[in-house]
């Protein structure tokens, strides 16, 4: 029996300046929604990413530019989720609180400095 875990939302950042596919640009709601603009700094420069979540309203910011916003569990969000890789993950976006995870696929994270600030 498969049990789907509750998974939080994902803000996508690349250490390279290219994209893998339309919804994996820097600042994207990974695999669901592409950002409105390319706000990433050049490779080797710092990026400042912010995710604001307030009662299901979510905003992704990168280097002072708001890239996208969505409402978790809205009709539009559910429609986008059903059309992407998360469609079989019933727990995707369900975690209201939990840990911050860093996923380092195909990257040189061991050579990168990462700082977190959590505000309530």
MIROVO-705656 format. One record per residue (C-alpha): x, y, z; residue in one letter; residue number from 1. Coordinates in steps of 0.25 Angstrom, whole numbers, padded with zeros to 4 digits, always signed. Layout:
REM MIROVO-705656
<site><c1>X</c1><c2>Y</c2><c3>Z</c3><r>A</r><k>NUM</k></site>
...
This chain:
REM MIROVO-705656
<site><c1>+0000</c1><c2>+0000</c2><c3>+0000</c3><r>X</r><k>1</k></site>
<site><c1>+0006</c1><c2>+0014</c2><c3>-0004</c3><r>X</r><k>2</k></site>
<site><c1>+0004</c1><c2>+0025</c2><c3>+0006</c3><r>X</r><k>3</k></site>
<site><c1>+0006</c1><c2>+0039</c2><c3>+0000</c3><r>X</r><k>4</k></site>
<site><c1>+0014</c1><c2>+0048</c2><c3>+0009</c3><r>X</r><k>5</k></site>
<site><c1>+0010</c1><c2>+0063</c2><c3>+0011</c3><r>X</r><k>6</k></site>
<site><c1>+0020</c1><c2>+0071</c2><c3>+0002</c3><r>X</r><k>7</k></site>
<site><c1>+0022</c1><c2>+0086</c2><c3>+0003</c3><r>X</r><k>8</k></site>
<site><c1>+0023</c1><c2>+0095</c2><c3>-0009</c3><r>X</r><k>9</k></site>
<site><c1>+0035</c1><c2>+0097</c2><c3>-0017</c3><r>X</r><k>10</k></site>
<site><c1>+0043</c1><c2>+0109</c2><c3>-0022</c3><r>X</r><k>11</k></site>
<site><c1>+0052</c1><c2>+0105</c2><c3>-0033</c3><r>X</r><k>12</k></site>
<site><c1>+0066</c1><c2>+0111</c2><c3>-0034</c3><r>X</r><k>13</k></site>
<site><c1>+0077</c1><c2>+0107</c2><c3>-0043</c3><r>X</r><k>14</k></site>
<site><c1>+0092</c1><c2>+0110</c2><c3>-0041</c3><r>X</r><k>15</k></site>
<site><c1>+0093</c1><c2>+0111</c2><c3>-0057</c3><r>X</r><k>16</k></site>
<site><c1>+0087</c1><c2>+0121</c2><c3>-0066</c3><r>X</r><k>17</k></site>
<site><c1>+0079</c1><c2>+0112</c2><c3>-0074</c3><r>X</r><k>18</k></site>
<site><c1>+0065</c1><c2>+0105</c2><c3>-0072</c3><r>X</r><k>19</k></site>
<site><c1>+0062</c1><c2>+0090</c2><c3>-0073</c3><r>X</r><k>20</k></site>
<site><c1>+0047</c1><c2>+0093</c2><c3>-0078</c3><r>X</r><k>21</k></site>
<site><c1>+0037</c1><c2>+0104</c2><c3>-0077</c3><r>X</r><k>22</k></site>
<site><c1>+0033</c1><c2>+0102</c2><c3>-0062</c3><r>X</r><k>23</k></site>
<site><c1>+0047</c1><c2>+0100</c2><c3>-0057</c3><r>X</r><k>24</k></site>
<site><c1>+0052</c1><c2>+0115</c2><c3>-0059</c3><r>X</r><k>25</k></site>
<site><c1>+0058</c1><c2>+0121</c2><c3>-0047</c3><r>X</r><k>26</k></site>
<site><c1>+0047</c1><c2>+0125</c2><c3>-0037</c3><r>X</r><k>27</k></site>
<site><c1>+0037</c1><c2>+0115</c2><c3>-0043</c3><r>X</r><k>28</k></site>
<site><c1>+0027</c1><c2>+0108</c2><c3>-0035</c3><r>X</r><k>29</k></site>
<site><c1>+0034</c1><c2>+0095</c2><c3>-0039</c3><r>X</r><k>30</k></site>
<site><c1>+0027</c1><c2>+0087</c2><c3>-0050</c3><r>X</r><k>31</k></site>
<site><c1>+0014</c1><c2>+0095</c2><c3>-0048</c3><r>X</r><k>32</k></site>
<site><c1>+0015</c1><c2>+0110</c2><c3>-0051</c3><r>X</r><k>33</k></site>
<site><c1>+0026</c1><c2>+0117</c2><c3>-0059</c3><r>X</r><k>34</k></site>
<site><c1>+0031</c1><c2>+0131</c2><c3>-0053</c3><r>X</r><k>35</k></site>
<site><c1>+0026</c1><c2>+0144</c2><c3>-0060</c3><r>X</r><k>36</k></site>
<site><c1>+0041</c1><c2>+0148</c2><c3>-0063</c3><r>X</r><k>37</k></site>
<site><c1>+0055</c1><c2>+0144</c2><c3>-0062</c3><r>X</r><k>38</k></site>
<site><c1>+0060</c1><c2>+0151</c2><c3>-0049</c3><r>X</r><k>39</k></site>
<site><c1>+0072</c1><c2>+0142</c2><c3>-0046</c3><r>X</r><k>40</k></site>
<site><c1>+0086</c1><c2>+0148</c2><c3>-0045</c3><r>X</r><k>41</k></site>
<site><c1>+0097</c1><c2>+0143</c2><c3>-0054</c3><r>X</r><k>42</k></site>
<site><c1>+0104</c1><c2>+0130</c2><c3>-0049</c3><r>X</r><k>43</k></site>
<site><c1>+0114</c1><c2>+0133</c2><c3>-0038</c3><r>X</r><k>44</k></site>
<site><c1>+0106</c1><c2>+0144</c2><c3>-0032</c3><r>X</r><k>45</k></site>
<site><c1>+0096</c1><c2>+0144</c2><c3>-0020</c3><r>X</r><k>46</k></site>
<site><c1>+0081</c1><c2>+0142</c2><c3>-0022</c3><r>X</r><k>47</k></site>
<site><c1>+0071</c1><c2>+0146</c2><c3>-0011</c3><r>X</r><k>48</k></site>
<site><c1>+0059</c1><c2>+0137</c2><c3>-0012</c3><r>X</r><k>49</k></site>
<site><c1>+0047</c1><c2>+0139</c2><c3>-0003</c3><r>X</r><k>50</k></site>
<site><c1>+0034</c1><c2>+0130</c2><c3>-0002</c3><r>X</r><k>51</k></site>
<site><c1>+0023</c1><c2>+0137</c2><c3>+0005</c3><r>X</r><k>52</k></site>
<site><c1>+0012</c1><c2>+0128</c2><c3>+0010</c3><r>X</r><k>53</k></site>
<site><c1>+0000</c1><c2>+0133</c2><c3>+0017</c3><r>X</r><k>54</k></site>
<site><c1>-0013</c1><c2>+0125</c2><c3>+0019</c3><r>X</r><k>55</k></site>
<site><c1>-0011</c1><c2>+0118</c2><c3>+0006</c3><r>X</r><k>56</k></site>
<site><c1>-0007</c1><c2>+0130</c2><c3>-0002</c3><r>X</r><k>57</k></site>
<site><c1>+0007</c1><c2>+0128</c2><c3>-0008</c3><r>X</r><k>58</k></site>
<site><c1>+0017</c1><c2>+0138</c2><c3>-0014</c3><r>X</r><k>59</k></site>
<site><c1>+0030</c1><c2>+0135</c2><c3>-0020</c3><r>X</r><k>60</k></site>
<site><c1>+0040</c1><c2>+0147</c2><c3>-0020</c3><r>X</r><k>61</k></site>
<site><c1>+0054</c1><c2>+0147</c2><c3>-0026</c3><r>X</r><k>62</k></site>
<site><c1>+0064</c1><c2>+0158</c2><c3>-0025</c3><r>X</r><k>63</k></site>
<site><c1>+0053</c1><c2>+0168</c2><c3>-0021</c3><r>X</r><k>64</k></site>
<site><c1>+0043</c1><c2>+0164</c2><c3>-0033</c3><r>X</r><k>65</k></site>
<site><c1>+0030</c1><c2>+0157</c2><c3>-0030</c3><r>X</r><k>66</k></site>
<site><c1>+0030</c1><c2>+0145</c2><c3>-0040</c3><r>X</r><k>67</k></site>
<site><c1>+0017</c1><c2>+0138</c2><c3>-0037</c3><r>X</r><k>68</k></site>
<site><c1>+0006</c1><c2>+0136</c2><c3>-0028</c3><r>X</r><k>69</k></site>
<site><c1>-0004</c1><c2>+0125</c2><c3>-0025</c3><r>X</r><k>70</k></site>
<site><c1>-0015</c1><c2>+0120</c2><c3>-0015</c3><r>X</r><k>71</k></site>
<site><c1>-0012</c1><c2>+0106</c2><c3>-0011</c3><r>X</r><k>72</k></site>
<site><c1>-0024</c1><c2>+0098</c2><c3>-0013</c3><r>X</r><k>73</k></site>
<site><c1>-0031</c1><c2>+0108</c2><c3>-0022</c3><r>X</r><k>74</k></site>
<site><c1>-0038</c1><c2>+0103</c2><c3>-0035</c3><r>X</r><k>75</k></site>
<site><c1>-0026</c1><c2>+0108</c2><c3>-0044</c3><r>X</r><k>76</k></site>
<site><c1>-0016</c1><c2>+0102</c2><c3>-0035</c3><r>X</r><k>77</k></site>
<site><c1>-0023</c1><c2>+0088</c2><c3>-0035</c3><r>X</r><k>78</k></site>
<site><c1>-0024</c1><c2>+0089</c2><c3>-0050</c3><r>X</r><k>79</k></site>
<site><c1>-0009</c1><c2>+0092</c2><c3>-0051</c3><r>X</r><k>80</k></site>
<site><c1>-0005</c1><c2>+0081</c2><c3>-0042</c3><r>X</r><k>81</k></site>
<site><c1>-0013</c1><c2>+0071</c2><c3>-0049</c3><r>X</r><k>82</k></site>
<site><c1>-0006</c1><c2>+0074</c2><c3>-0062</c3><r>X</r><k>83</k></site>
<site><c1>+0008</c1><c2>+0072</c2><c3>-0056</c3><r>X</r><k>84</k></site>
<site><c1>+0017</c1><c2>+0062</c2><c3>-0050</c3><r>X</r><k>85</k></site>
<site><c1>+0010</c1><c2>+0064</c2><c3>-0036</c3><r>X</r><k>86</k></site>
<site><c1>-0003</c1><c2>+0059</c2><c3>-0041</c3><r>X</r><k>87</k></site>
<site><c1>-0001</c1><c2>+0045</c2><c3>-0034</c3><r>X</r><k>88</k></site>
<site><c1>+0004</c1><c2>+0052</c2><c3>-0021</c3><r>X</r><k>89</k></site>
<site><c1>-0009</c1><c2>+0054</c2><c3>-0013</c3><r>X</r><k>90</k></site>
<site><c1>+0000</c1><c2>+0061</c2><c3>-0002</c3><r>X</r><k>91</k></site>
<site><c1>+0007</c1><c2>+0071</c2><c3>-0011</c3><r>X</r><k>92</k></site>
<site><c1>+0005</c1><c2>+0085</c2><c3>-0005</c3><r>X</r><k>93</k></site>
<site><c1>-0003</c1><c2>+0079</c2><c3>+0007</c3><r>X</r><k>94</k></site>
<site><c1>+0008</c1><c2>+0082</c2><c3>+0018</c3><r>X</r><k>95</k></site>
<site><c1>+0004</c1><c2>+0094</c2><c3>+0025</c3><r>X</r><k>96</k></site>
<site><c1>+0017</c1><c2>+0094</c2><c3>+0033</c3><r>X</r><k>97</k></site>
<site><c1>+0029</c1><c2>+0086</c2><c3>+0034</c3><r>X</r><k>98</k></site>
<site><c1>+0044</c1><c2>+0086</c2><c3>+0030</c3><r>X</r><k>99</k></site>
<site><c1>+0051</c1><c2>+0094</c2><c3>+0019</c3><r>X</r><k>100</k></site>
<site><c1>+0058</c1><c2>+0084</c2><c3>+0009</c3><r>X</r><k>101</k></site>
<site><c1>+0069</c1><c2>+0087</c2><c3>+0000</c3><r>X</r><k>102</k></site>
<site><c1>+0069</c1><c2>+0077</c2><c3>-0012</c3><r>X</r><k>103</k></site>
<site><c1>+0082</c1><c2>+0078</c2><c3>-0020</c3><r>X</r><k>104</k></site>
<site><c1>+0080</c1><c2>+0070</c2><c3>-0032</c3><r>X</r><k>105</k></site>
<site><c1>+0090</c1><c2>+0072</c2><c3>-0043</c3><r>X</r><k>106</k></site>
<site><c1>+0097</c1><c2>+0083</c2><c3>-0036</c3><r>X</r><k>107</k></site>
<site><c1>+0109</c1><c2>+0088</c2><c3>-0029</c3><r>X</r><k>108</k></site>
<site><c1>+0103</c1><c2>+0091</c2><c3>-0015</c3><r>X</r><k>109</k></site>
<site><c1>+0115</c1><c2>+0087</c2><c3>-0008</c3><r>X</r><k>110</k></site>
<site><c1>+0122</c1><c2>+0099</c2><c3>-0014</c3><r>X</r><k>111</k></site>
<site><c1>+0110</c1><c2>+0109</c2><c3>-0011</c3><r>X</r><k>112</k></site>
<site><c1>+0107</c1><c2>+0117</c2><c3>+0001</c3><r>X</r><k>113</k></site>
<site><c1>+0092</c1><c2>+0117</c2><c3>+0006</c3><r>X</r><k>114</k></site>
<site><c1>+0086</c1><c2>+0125</c2><c3>+0017</c3><r>X</r><k>115</k></site>
<site><c1>+0072</c1><c2>+0124</c2><c3>+0022</c3><r>X</r><k>116</k></site>
<site><c1>+0063</c1><c2>+0134</c2><c3>+0030</c3><r>X</r><k>117</k></site>
<site><c1>+0050</c1><c2>+0129</c2><c3>+0035</c3><r>X</r><k>118</k></site>
<site><c1>+0040</c1><c2>+0140</c2><c3>+0039</c3><r>X</r><k>119</k></site>
<site><c1>+0026</c1><c2>+0138</c2><c3>+0045</c3><r>X</r><k>120</k></site>
